[in-house]
Amino acid sequence: MKMKNHAAVALTVMSVFLGCTLSSTTVEAGDDRWVVRATALSMKPAGDSVVVDGDDDWSRYTADAEYGFGIDFEYRASRLLGIDFGILTASPELEVVYDAAPVITATAKLRITPVYGGLNVHLTPNSRFDLFIGPVVAYVVYSGFDLVVDPWFLTEEGFESEADFGFGVNLGLDVRLGNDGWLLTAGFRYLDTTLEASPPDEGTGSTAIDPMIFSIGVGYRF
C-alpha cells in the first residue's frame, strides 16, 4: 500500500508540472534537446527508528555519507521543462543500536540504487547558470547484506532486501563551459523511501532510509 501511495502522489505532482509547463514555451528549431550528465555523489541516509517484527529492542540507526556515482539523461521538451531519467548508486554503512542490556551495536553495508524519473523546471533557462527544480519518482533497489554485531564481531549472514518506490525532489545547476555544449553540473536530491529486510529464519525489519544525495560532475548538451 505504501508503494502505491508514494507512486500515486509522485505521478500526480509530475502531471501537474507537466501540464502547466509543457505548453508555456516550446524549444525552437536548432536548439539542443538532450543533456547527459555523469556525476560523483555523496549519499547519506537520514537515520530513523528500526522496527523488527517481534523484537522491540531494535531502536535506531545512524549512517555516514558514502561516495558513489550516477548518470542521467534529460530531454528538454520546452525551454522551461525537462524530462529527466537516470540511475544513482552508493553503499553507505548503517550502524544499528540494540537497546537490550547490555546495549549492542551492529553494522550493515548495503548498496542503494535509485532508478528514477523526474521533471526539471528550469528557472533560468537563458542564463549561463541554469538553475532547475522538480519532483522525482524512483524505484529504489536495495542489495542484500550481512549484519556484523559488536563487540563480539559475530556475523549474521543472508539478509534479503525488498525494492521500494520512493518520491522526492531534485535541485540542480548546470553551468555552461564555453560554446561547445560542455557543462559543469551540481545537484541535490532527497528521496522518501523505506528499507524492508529479513534474515532467512526470522521476521521482517524496516526503517526509513530517506537519503540526501549531493552530486557534482560534468555534462554535455547535444
C-alpha positions as CSV (number, residue, x, y, z in Angstrom):
1,M,0.0,0.0,0.0
2,K,2.8,2.4,0.9
3,M,4.5,1.8,-2.5
4,K,1.2,2.5,-4.3
5,N,0.6,5.7,-2.3
6,H,4.1,7.1,-3.0
7,A,3.8,6.4,-6.7
8,A,0.4,7.9,-7.0
9,V,1.4,11.1,-5.2
10,A,4.6,11.5,-7.3
11,L,2.8,10.9,-10.6
12,T,0.1,13.4,-9.7
13,V,2.6,16.1,-8.9
14,M,4.6,15.4,-12.0
15,S,1.5,15.5,-14.1
16,V,0.6,19.0,-12.7
17,F,4.1,20.2,-13.5
18,L,3.9,18.8,-17.0
19,G,0.5,20.3,-17.8
20,C,1.4,23.7,-16.5
21,T,4.9,24.0,-18.1
22,L,5.0,22.0,-21.3
23,S,2.7,24.4,-23.2
24,S,4.4,27.5,-22.0
25,T,7.5,27.8,-24.2
26,T,8.5,25.3,-26.9
27,V,12.0,24.5,-27.9
28,E,13.0,26.4,-31.0
29,A,14.3,24.7,-34.1
30,G,18.1,24.1,-33.8
31,D,18.1,24.1,-30.0
32,D,19.9,21.2,-28.3
33,R,17.3,19.0,-26.8
34,W,19.4,16.4,-24.8
35,V,21.7,16.7,-21.8
36,V,23.8,13.8,-20.5
37,R,25.4,14.1,-17.0
38,A,28.0,11.9,-15.3
39,T,28.5,12.7,-11.6
40,A,30.3,11.7,-8.4
41,L,27.9,11.7,-5.5
42,S,27.7,11.6,-1.7
43,M,24.7,9.6,-0.3
44,K,23.7,9.9,3.4
45,P,20.7,8.1,4.8
46,A,18.7,10.3,7.2
47,G,18.6,7.9,10.1
48,D,15.4,6.7,11.8
49,S,13.8,4.2,14.1
50,V,14.2,0.5,13.3
51,V,11.1,-1.7,13.6
52,V,11.6,-5.5,13.8
53,D,8.7,-8.0,14.0
54,G,8.5,-9.4,17.5
55,D,11.5,-7.5,18.8
56,D,11.1,-4.0,20.3
57,D,14.7,-3.6,21.4
58,W,16.0,-2.5,18.0
59,S,15.7,1.2,18.3
60,R,17.5,3.4,15.7
61,Y,20.4,3.6,13.2
62,T,23.0,6.2,12.2
63,A,24.9,6.4,8.9
64,D,27.8,8.4,7.5
65,A,27.8,9.7,3.9
66,E,29.2,7.3,1.3
67,Y,30.5,8.1,-2.1
68,G,29.1,6.7,-5.3
69,F,28.3,7.7,-8.9
70,G,25.4,8.5,-11.2
71,I,24.4,9.2,-14.8
72,D,21.3,10.8,-16.1
73,F,19.7,11.9,-19.4
74,E,17.4,14.9,-19.7
75,Y,15.2,15.7,-22.7
76,R,14.3,19.4,-23.0
77,A,10.6,19.3,-24.0
78,S,10.5,23.1,-23.8
79,R,12.8,25.9,-22.6
80,L,11.3,25.6,-19.1
81,L,10.7,21.9,-18.8
82,G,13.0,18.9,-19.0
83,I,12.1,15.2,-18.6
84,D,14.9,13.6,-16.7
85,F,15.7,9.9,-16.0
86,G,18.8,8.2,-14.6
87,I,20.4,6.0,-12.0
88,L,22.4,6.7,-8.8
89,T,24.2,4.2,-6.6
90,A,26.3,4.1,-3.4
91,S,27.0,1.8,-0.5
92,P,26.5,3.5,2.9
93,E,27.1,1.7,6.1
94,L,24.4,1.6,8.8
95,E,25.1,1.3,12.5
96,V,22.1,0.0,14.3
97,V,21.6,0.2,18.1
98,Y,20.1,-2.7,20.1
99,D,18.7,-1.3,23.4
100,A,18.6,-4.6,25.4
101,A,21.0,-4.8,28.3
102,P,23.9,-4.7,27.6
103,V,23.5,-2.3,24.6
104,I,24.7,-3.8,21.4
105,T,25.5,-2.2,18.1
106,A,25.5,-3.9,14.7
107,T,26.7,-2.6,11.3
108,A,25.4,-3.4,7.8
109,K,26.8,-2.2,4.5
110,L,24.3,-2.3,1.6
111,R,24.1,-0.8,-1.9
112,I,21.3,1.6,-2.5
113,T,20.4,2.2,-6.2
114,P,17.6,4.5,-7.1
115,V,16.4,4.3,-10.8
116,Y,14.4,7.5,-11.2
117,G,12.4,9.7,-13.5
118,G,11.6,13.4,-12.9
119,L,10.6,16.7,-14.3
120,N,13.0,19.6,-14.2
121,V,11.5,23.1,-14.2
122,H,14.3,25.4,-15.5
123,L,14.1,28.7,-13.6
124,T,16.9,30.5,-15.6
125,P,16.8,28.8,-19.0
126,N,18.5,31.6,-20.9
127,S,21.4,32.1,-18.4
128,R,24.8,30.6,-18.4
129,F,23.9,29.4,-14.9
130,D,20.8,27.2,-15.5
131,L,19.0,26.5,-12.2
132,F,16.3,23.9,-12.1
133,I,14.0,22.1,-9.6
134,G,11.3,19.5,-9.8
135,P,9.7,16.3,-8.4
136,V,11.3,12.8,-8.7
137,V,9.8,9.3,-8.5
138,A,12.2,6.4,-8.1
139,Y,12.3,2.6,-8.0
140,V,14.9,2.0,-5.2
141,V,16.8,-1.3,-5.3
142,Y,18.5,-2.4,-2.1
143,S,21.1,-5.1,-2.1
144,G,21.2,-8.0,0.4
145,F,23.7,-7.6,3.3
146,D,25.3,-9.2,6.3
147,L,24.9,-7.9,9.9
148,V,28.1,-7.6,11.9
149,V,27.4,-7.5,15.7
150,D,29.8,-5.7,18.1
151,P,31.6,-6.1,20.4
152,W,31.9,-9.8,19.5
153,F,32.2,-9.3,15.8
154,L,29.6,-12.0,15.1
155,T,28.2,-12.0,11.6
156,E,24.6,-12.9,10.7
157,E,24.6,-13.5,7.0
158,G,22.0,-13.6,4.3
159,F,19.7,-10.7,4.9
160,E,17.4,-10.1,1.9
161,S,16.1,-6.7,1.0
162,E,13.0,-5.6,-0.9
163,A,12.9,-2.8,-3.5
164,D,10.7,0.2,-2.8
165,F,9.1,3.0,-4.7
166,G,10.0,6.5,-3.4
167,F,9.4,10.1,-4.3
168,G,11.2,13.3,-3.6
169,V,12.7,16.5,-5.1
170,N,15.6,17.4,-7.3
171,L,17.5,20.7,-7.2
172,G,20.2,21.2,-9.8
173,L,22.5,23.7,-11.5
174,D,24.2,23.5,-14.9
175,V,27.0,26.0,-15.7
176,R,27.9,26.3,-19.4
177,L,31.6,26.0,-20.2
178,G,32.2,27.9,-23.4
179,N,30.0,27.4,-26.5
180,D,30.7,23.7,-27.3
181,G,27.9,22.1,-25.2
182,W,30.0,21.2,-22.2
183,L,28.6,21.8,-18.7
184,L,29.7,21.8,-15.1
185,T,26.8,20.3,-13.1
186,A,25.9,20.0,-9.4
187,G,22.7,18.8,-7.7
188,F,20.9,17.8,-4.5
189,R,18.2,15.1,-4.3
190,Y,16.1,13.9,-1.4
191,L,14.1,10.7,-1.6
192,D,11.4,9.3,0.8
193,T,12.0,5.6,0.7
194,T,11.9,2.6,3.2
195,L,14.1,-0.4,3.5
196,E,12.5,-3.7,4.4
197,A,14.8,-6.6,5.1
198,S,14.7,-10.1,6.7
199,P,17.1,-12.8,7.6
200,P,16.5,-16.4,6.3
201,D,14.8,-17.6,9.6
202,E,13.2,-14.6,11.3
203,G,10.7,-11.8,10.8
204,T,10.9,-8.6,8.7
205,G,12.5,-5.4,9.8
206,S,12.0,-2.0,8.3
207,T,13.4,1.6,8.6
208,A,13.1,4.8,6.6
209,I,16.3,5.4,4.6
210,D,15.3,8.9,3.1
211,P,18.8,9.6,1.6
212,M,20.2,13.1,0.9
213,I,22.2,12.9,-2.2
214,F,24.7,15.6,-3.3
215,S,26.4,15.3,-6.7
216,I,28.9,17.1,-8.9
217,G,30.2,16.3,-12.3
218,V,30.2,17.2,-16.0
219,G,27.6,17.2,-18.6
220,Y,27.1,17.7,-22.4
221,R,24.2,19.2,-24.2
222,F,23.5,18.0,-27.8
